[in-house]
């Protein structure tokens, strides 16, 4: 779900997303990452930061063993 930063339901949706408890599903919070001037899309630097957060979440929850 894409939400503009000014959406009046943003905090309610974030709260619901962060409270999800599904096996093998990990939520990574991107709040606070820098947005482009359209106030919707992440900047390139923020996308790199998000990628790092996603990698850290994967490794901390599923370990370093990858089956290909």
Secondary structure, DSSP 8 states (H G I E B T S, - for coil): ----TT-TTHHHHHHHHHT---TT------TTS-B-TTSSSB-HHHHHHHHHHHHHHHHHHH-S----
